[in-house]
Amino acid sequence: MDAFHYDGNTLYCERVKIKDIVSETGTPVYIYSKNAILTRFNELKTAFQEVDATICFSVKSNSNLSVCKILADEGSGFDVVSGGELFRALKAGGKPSKIVFAGVGKTDKEIQYALENDIFMFNVESIAEIEHINAAACRAGKTAKVALRINPDIDAKTHAKTTTGKKENKFGIDLIVAETIIEKAKAYTNVTICGIHVHLGSPIYSADPYVNALKKITMFMEKCRNAGINIQYLNIGGGYCISYTGEKVIEPKDYSTQILPFAKEMKCRVIMEPGRFITGNSGILVTSVIYNKQNSHGKKFVICDAAMNDLLRPALYDAFHRIWPVNTSVAMPDVETPDTSVAKQGMDLVDIVGPVCESSDVFAKDRAIPPVNEGDLLAIFSAGAYGFTMSSSYNSRPRSCEILVDRDKYIVIRKRETYEDLIAGEELV
Ligand code: LLP
């Protein structure tokens, strides 16, 4: 059974009715399924078990402490991109020996913090950065383990704003520059280059970009080894897709059957950094309808109490999220895409929008949904990854609360912000 499913005309998360949660918490509210998170994590683990891959959950996709703790307890490591994410991973019980640190702009302070905590590895993105890590490690009297994040100039065929492995992207080190690092590796007295890292973008709906990148990396790996650099780890990053539409998409084993031969040939321990795959379809955002509005051109708007500040993906990437009433006798279509959304009998064709003062504050355009009234609840699906973590308090809207469901129980894992929270830290001068 899907973690989110309809039964008796109402939506459940595991065995809890969404409407029961909302009657306590109000809206907007993020609701996550603990067992969906665990299932997804273990699906990946199983697909890559032949090489006993180290899974480092990508904290940026969902950084709630309790979500991270579920994964830490299950044996996950963490992929962090800031001192703040490292702090969260450690607070959640993440083992430092399973934490990898990526990002093009690690500050000296962040590097020092990571060294103090003896993290597993830095994914290094430039010559300047490796020099700073070396200097920081010298000061700390430590040796830092690093993986070179290679930018292989591969098109991951995903949204332009979430593509990271092309030559025009700021991420990673191209192969020519990487070779120069290898040549002078001995000069980095307090750095051990022991890994190769690659992350191409997100979400990636085919194994091909990984294969194309790994072909290039195999050759580079050989050069490293010929130069006496002992590369022991291959970090293949994240990017594993989920279905936003209900359509079938490729699964972990479809990635692993294509990726594993390379890992075996390279004789490396595999690290991976999934985020969206684990949390994306493990969470929804629930919102209430504030008003129905129709203009004289026949355009209908459903105005709800969640907005782009709560879930930015539609405004930022034109991302498609399925939206359906929480309480309804009309079955949600199994598959829904922007093209399948046509007004059918008994359905309304509406724009579902939030109250924020931006024209891009639109969750769905011309979407067919059963007619809704003021106060009705709408579920926005696939919101567990890059939902709350990308939220803000723009328009001075307090950020939503977060709820975790475990079978027939639920718990508030982040309180709703208050107006007082909005001004905390500000001075009235
Ligand atoms: N590793 C690195 C180095 C990354 O930059 C990312 C994501 C991941 C792993 C995890 O990727 P995932 O498995 O979640 O696809 N805000 C965008 C996604 C940005 C992803 C940034 N990096 C969105 O909402 O689609």
Boltz pocket constraint, residues with backbone or C-beta under 6 A from the ligand:
constraints:
  - pocket:
      binder: B
      contacts: [[A, 58], [A, 60], [A, 61], [A, 79], [A, 102], [A, 103], [A, 161], [A, 162], [A, 164], [A, 199], [A, 201], [A, 202], [A, 203], [A, 237], [A, 238], [A, 239], [A, 240], [A, 273], [A, 274], [A, 275], [A, 276], [A, 277], [A, 313], [A, 385], [A, 386]]
      max_distance: 6.0
